[in-house]
Amino acid sequence: MDWILKILDYNIKCFKTANPFELAEAHHIIIRYLPLGKTQGFYMKNARHQVITMNTDIDEVDRLYVCSHELGHALLHPNENTPFMNQNTLRSKDKIEVQAHFWATQLLLRFKKVNLLGYETTKLLCMENGIPYEMERFISTNNNSFFTQEKNIRAFEGGDD
């Protein structure tokens, strides 16, 4: 997943922001809000337009994570339409979902300038920073680094990249 961190850090440096909404705007990605029921959001590429659609019913904290996650899809896999994949293919979307979750977690840690050593547990860190606690697997508190626990990621993905 080092390649994701390189892309992430390049974008933050290039656009001088770790705010997912500002990064989306810098990449000319359209963000729209619609009532989506239980779906929090999704990304799709329509002709030449990249679009992130977010649920109008989610709160600001969740909106930040959802935007970060969908931005991960847009920048890591710009030509993959997960709504299409869900309905029309047998191809697994698990790997790109894991990568988008990893991206979102790392982006929010940078956006919020989190001191990883300032928390007793990674669950508490996640809870206080709007990151779903299931994403704690992508956080390593060793040496206050943003690098992941590769063993946990490979186990979650079901194999190597």
C-alpha positions as CSV (number, residue, x, y, z in Angstrom):
1,M,0.0,0.0,0.0
2,D,3.0,2.3,-0.2
3,W,1.9,3.3,-3.7
4,I,-1.3,4.7,-2.2
5,L,0.7,6.7,0.4
6,K,2.9,8.1,-2.4
7,I,-0.2,9.3,-4.4
8,L,-1.8,10.7,-1.2
9,D,1.2,12.6,-0.1
10,Y,1.8,13.9,-3.7
11,N,-1.7,15.3,-3.8
12,I,-1.5,16.9,-0.4
13,K,1.9,18.5,-1.4
14,C,0.8,19.5,-4.9
15,F,-2.5,21.1,-3.8
16,K,-1.4,22.3,-0.3
17,T,-4.4,20.7,1.4
18,A,-5.5,17.5,3.0
19,N,-9.1,18.6,3.0
20,P,-11.0,16.0,0.9
21,F,-13.5,18.5,-0.4
22,E,-10.7,20.9,-1.5
23,L,-8.8,18.0,-3.1
24,A,-12.0,17.0,-5.0
25,E,-12.4,20.5,-6.2
26,A,-8.8,20.8,-7.3
27,H,-9.3,17.6,-9.4
28,H,-12.5,19.0,-10.9
29,I,-14.5,16.2,-9.3
30,I,-18.2,17.1,-9.0
31,I,-19.7,16.5,-5.6
32,R,-23.5,16.2,-5.4
33,Y,-25.9,15.5,-2.6
34,L,-29.0,13.3,-3.0
35,P,-31.2,11.2,-0.7
36,L,-29.7,7.7,-1.0
37,G,-31.5,5.7,1.7
38,K,-29.0,3.5,3.4
39,T,-26.2,4.2,0.9
40,Q,-23.8,6.8,2.3
41,G,-22.2,7.6,-1.0
42,F,-20.6,6.4,-4.2
43,Y,-18.2,7.4,-7.0
44,M,-18.7,7.1,-10.7
45,K,-17.2,8.3,-13.9
46,N,-19.8,9.5,-16.4
47,A,-18.3,10.3,-19.8
48,R,-15.4,12.5,-18.9
49,H,-16.9,13.7,-15.6
50,Q,-15.9,12.3,-12.2
51,V,-18.8,12.5,-9.8
52,I,-19.0,11.8,-6.0
53,T,-22.6,11.4,-4.9
54,M,-23.2,11.7,-1.1
55,N,-26.3,11.0,0.9
56,T,-28.0,14.2,2.1
57,D,-29.0,12.4,5.4
58,I,-25.5,11.8,6.8
59,D,-24.0,14.2,9.3
60,E,-20.9,16.4,8.9
61,V,-18.6,14.0,10.6
62,D,-19.7,11.1,8.4
63,R,-19.7,13.3,5.3
64,L,-16.0,14.0,5.8
65,Y,-15.1,10.3,5.8
66,V,-17.4,9.4,3.0
67,C,-16.0,12.2,0.8
68,S,-12.4,10.9,1.6
69,H,-13.4,7.4,0.8
70,E,-15.0,8.2,-2.5
71,L,-12.1,10.5,-3.4
72,G,-9.9,7.5,-2.9
73,H,-12.0,5.7,-5.6
74,A,-11.8,8.7,-7.9
75,L,-8.0,9.1,-7.6
76,L,-6.9,5.5,-7.3
77,H,-9.3,3.8,-9.7
78,P,-10.8,6.6,-11.8
79,N,-12.4,4.3,-14.4
80,E,-14.0,1.9,-12.0
81,N,-17.7,2.4,-11.4
82,T,-18.6,0.4,-8.2
83,P,-22.4,0.8,-8.7
84,F,-22.0,-0.8,-12.1
85,M,-19.6,-3.5,-10.7
86,N,-22.2,-4.4,-8.0
87,Q,-25.0,-4.9,-10.4
88,N,-23.3,-6.2,-13.6
89,T,-20.2,-8.1,-12.9
90,L,-18.9,-11.0,-10.9
91,R,-15.6,-9.2,-10.3
92,S,-14.9,-8.6,-6.6
93,K,-14.8,-5.0,-5.5
94,D,-13.3,-5.9,-2.1
95,K,-9.7,-5.0,-3.0
96,I,-10.6,-1.5,-4.3
97,E,-12.9,-0.9,-1.3
98,V,-10.0,-1.8,1.1
99,Q,-7.7,0.6,-0.8
100,A,-10.4,3.4,-0.6
101,H,-10.8,2.8,3.1
102,F,-7.0,2.9,3.6
103,W,-6.8,6.2,1.5
104,A,-9.7,7.7,3.5
105,T,-8.2,6.8,6.9
106,Q,-4.7,8.1,6.0
107,L,-6.1,11.3,4.4
108,L,-8.2,12.1,7.5
109,L,-5.2,11.5,9.8
110,R,-3.2,14.0,7.8
111,F,-6.1,16.5,7.5
112,K,-6.7,16.5,11.2
113,K,-3.0,16.4,11.9
114,V,-3.5,13.6,14.4
115,N,-0.7,12.8,16.9
116,L,-1.1,9.1,16.9
117,L,0.7,8.7,20.2
118,G,-1.8,11.0,21.9
119,Y,-4.4,8.3,22.2
120,E,-4.7,5.3,24.4
121,T,-6.2,3.1,21.7
122,T,-6.6,3.2,18.0
123,K,-10.4,2.8,18.5
124,L,-10.4,6.0,20.5
125,L,-8.3,7.7,17.9
126,C,-10.8,6.7,15.2
127,M,-13.9,7.6,17.3
128,E,-12.6,11.1,18.0
129,N,-11.5,11.8,14.4
130,G,-14.6,10.6,12.5
131,I,-13.0,7.4,11.2
132,P,-15.0,4.2,11.5
133,Y,-13.5,2.1,14.2
134,E,-13.2,-0.8,11.7
135,M,-10.5,1.2,10.0
136,E,-8.1,0.9,13.0
137,R,-6.4,-1.9,11.1
138,F,-4.9,0.8,8.9
139,I,-3.3,2.7,11.7
140,S,0.0,2.0,13.3
141,T,1.1,3.9,16.4
142,N,4.7,2.7,16.2
143,N,7.0,5.8,15.9
144,N,4.0,8.0,15.3
145,S,4.2,7.0,11.6
146,F,1.3,6.9,9.1
147,F,2.4,3.6,7.8
148,T,0.2,0.6,8.0
149,Q,0.5,-2.8,9.6
150,E,1.2,-4.7,6.3
151,K,0.3,-8.0,7.9
152,N,-3.1,-6.8,8.9
153,I,-3.8,-5.3,5.5
154,R,-2.8,-8.4,3.6
155,A,-5.0,-10.5,5.9
156,F,-7.9,-8.1,5.3
157,E,-7.4,-8.1,1.5
158,G,-7.0,-11.8,1.3
159,G,-3.5,-11.6,-0.2
160,D,-0.8,-9.3,-1.5
161,D,-1.2,-6.3,-3.8
